[in-house]
Amino acid sequence: MPDTPNNQNGRAARIAALFDIRLIIGGLFLTYGIILVITGLAGSHTVKTKAAGINIDLWGGLVMIVFALGMATWARLGASAAHLEHERKPE
Amino acid sequence: AANLGALEILGMAANGAEYGVPTVHYYWIGAVPAMVFLGIVMMPFYYGAKVKSVPEYLRLRFGNFAHLWNSISFALATVLIGGVNLAALALVLHLLMGWSTVVAILVAAAIVFVYISLGGLTSAIYNEVLQFFVVVAGLLPLVIVGLHSIGGISGLKNRVDKSPLGHLGLHAWKGLGIGHVTNPLGGNWLIMVLGLGFVLGFGYWTTNFAEVQRALSAKDMSAARRTPLIGAFPKLLFPLLTVVPGLIAIALIPGLGTGGTQYNDATPLLIGRFLPEGMLGIAITGLLASFMAGVAANVSAFNTVFTYDIWKSYVEKDRDGDYYVRIGRIATTVGLLISIGTAFIAKGNSNIMNYVQALFSIFNAPLFATFIISMYWKRAAPIAGGLSLIAGMAASEATLLLNSNHVINLGSSIAATWWEAVAAFVVDAVVLVVVSLFEKPIPDDRLRGLVWGLPRHDQAEQDKAVAGEPWYRTPMTLGIAILVIGVILDVIFA
């Protein structure tokens, strides 16, 4: 990173954290997951059984929500690790 | 490097349906060793050299003749491959939305035009990562549901055994003996290893500068070398998502690839059959996004090579930046229009992978031969460089025509592409070496940073050793681990 004043550095870091690809992926799959769980629960009989009898919307949706939470947790852990790293560096 | 491209999703499923389990060679022989080679051998060279693209390398190494020829043929290749992506995009619209193919191709082109105009390539890496996950989110449920409906792995084996593929369609390495080929692939193991594993595989990965540049943006050389190696791990497993749907399709859909259906239809037909609204939307999103990115990437490559390598270098040299931006816009539009035309050519192929591999053996194979030899052999000279590219391309094209007109018989369409690639490589190499010996050598000083063993004077700094790195993170360890896993997988599926 180029030399910038401290506050700008913090701001850049916050913006970078917001655009962390893990959070974007997590957000996308959380949305997908919620929609799928709803269609899986409220859908017609065809929706529930089309996939060779498996309610794939429901199960797929649940897996996606778990995946999204995993991504978000990873992003959080990564962010705090980077933060610690930043603190430890002598300015 | 861990991308799961659009053509791969549709094409490897088509291959899975037409040739069965042996399609895995496109991963474990055709891609993985080449990615290891890129990481271990080529990356240090690229890292130290001053080149950023293949046309640029050819210009610095050989001058204008080889550069202009390569630029024109590269421009042609991009619109042909762009057309394949467009045809694939249209196929998905046709099969899953019921539109007529002509309307689908035109609508697909219009969507891509808007996508490019809105700057769809600015965040290419983000897009690629997101797309990867969406595509997997659509394909993985499809594979699970498909396998479930057919009675699991053993059910799949039973049904493929009784399908047109038969018993040998279940074994990667059976029936590939020289002189008595009975495998659906239709070629022997030697031509497969040479044509697919060496010329096509190495050619694709070592001259694929989109991958190379991404790796070079890493923080140091060791990280740059690791990039393709880490990408090779998912490649080992992708056949599960691409080849298996093809196998399920050939087992479940009677007459696939004959009469009214194409092998290309394998994955879209399964999606339509098994995925209910909801999951269906995610699968379509993944496919459309990935094909759109495929067309856009090719059209944008066409724009760059046309505007800078052809127009700016040879037609209008000294104009202001705005002028070239304008030319670039025109090139994008024209490139897209030509791609619509080439999409109709691509559409005629029941298995687009046969067509794509034929294109690679015409465009990539000669380029790889000239590139790899001139990188190691400083005696390779300017006119020889250009002539070798022309001769290699002609050799590949001639082999293709002889086979398609039944003058010679090279086995299946896919095996023919291996022979074409080897023909291109051999003829290219012979022309390059023989003509070079009649030319005046290029002085060493002009080859610094371009030929192995002639580093630039300021290069030492960059080649810092990777000391202090734990042994399990070194490129060599990763490379060996990948190859070992590849061999184990080959043995399991032999």
Interface residues (C-beta under 8 A of the other chain):
Chain A: I21 I24 I25 L28 F29 Y32 I35 L36 T39 G40 G43 T46 V47 K48 K50 A51 A52 G53 I54 I56 D57 G60 G61 M64
Chain B: Y126 V129 L130 F133 V134 A137 P141 I144 V145 G146 H148 S149 F274 L275 P276 E277 G278 M279 I282
